[in-house]
Amino acid sequence: MQLVFLLLCLFVKPAFLLESQRAKLIFQIGAPVMPAGQTVQMYCMGSFVVNNYTWYRLNQTTCTAMNINSNFLTLLVTIEDSGEYACSGYYNGTVYYSNRVNLTVVERLSNVWVSSTPKDLVTMEGQSVTLYCQATSHPPSVIWSWSRLDEQGGWQDVGIGRELTLSMAKESGQYICQAYSNILVLTQQQQSPSHTVYIVYFPMTGSVYAGVAGLVLVLLAGVLLTLLLLWLWRQRAKERAGQETLATNSAPAKGFTGPAKAPKGRSQAQAGDEGEVYMNCGETNQAYSDLSPAYMTGDDTYATLG
């Protein structure tokens, strides 16, 4: 019996010590599922004094060693940090590997707020107002919902979806939107500040229709008058341009001196030889400038050209 116990101690004790000296990886800060932008700290723990630590990032095909010689791994996580992690410790000539832990990082659900189209503070009944639940970032799976403040001061659910369309006066009031996400064990939810909508009831009687029709006619007449004035202005501009062109074409060309004058003293015979009719005034008779009857040479004749 003592021999059997001794054999058990020889074979079982080393295996027990090996298991007890195995490194253990735990989350010191954070959890296996975390939103992006949060801090995660993993702790590589062992029951022995480790001389050197190594951290590993694992996926389905590769195992990447991280150059971090510490028993803590701290990450400000992003979506790309999702995956499996492990650590190892070097002790007394032996490397001890930890268990694997899986880290899943999901998109963070940011603060939400309400915007509207149109942005007018007051809308007439019959015209639609669309409310949008806005968020800077959110996970791929989100449940959007809407609530309206009732007369008793409580919030009543009025719609599901990221948009809410209103068009009736009785739908005026304060609205909020909520965003809810649950991925694996991580729950995120946000609620917007209240957004007030005013929809005014405006009855369309016969006189109102007549007034609207009159306003439309006035606007139409104004447009037609503007087009007519524009057309007249263009016509006048064309006429002025045509007149300027005609004046330019009628002016003598630059450097053109007009018909040549006959040289002084050229005789009538010389002019006749060239087939021209030439008249020359050799002297100035008083009769050309003084129309007194005393200078008349005949009936109704003062002088003749020689």
Secondary structure, DSSP 8 states (H G I E B T S, - for coil): -HHHHHHHHHHHHHHHHHHHTS-EEEEEES-SEEETT-EEEEEEE-SS--SEEEEEEE-SS-EEEE---SSEEEEE--GGG-EEEEEEEEETTEEEE---EEEEEE-----EEEEEES--SEEETTS-EEEEEEES---S--EEEEEEE-TTS-EEEEEESSEEEE-SGGG-EEEEEEEEEEETTEEEEEE---EEEEEE-----HHHHHHHHHHHHHHHHHHHHHHHHHHHHHHHHHHHHHHHHHHHHHS--TT---S----TT--HHHHHHTT-------S--HHHH---GGG--BTTB-----
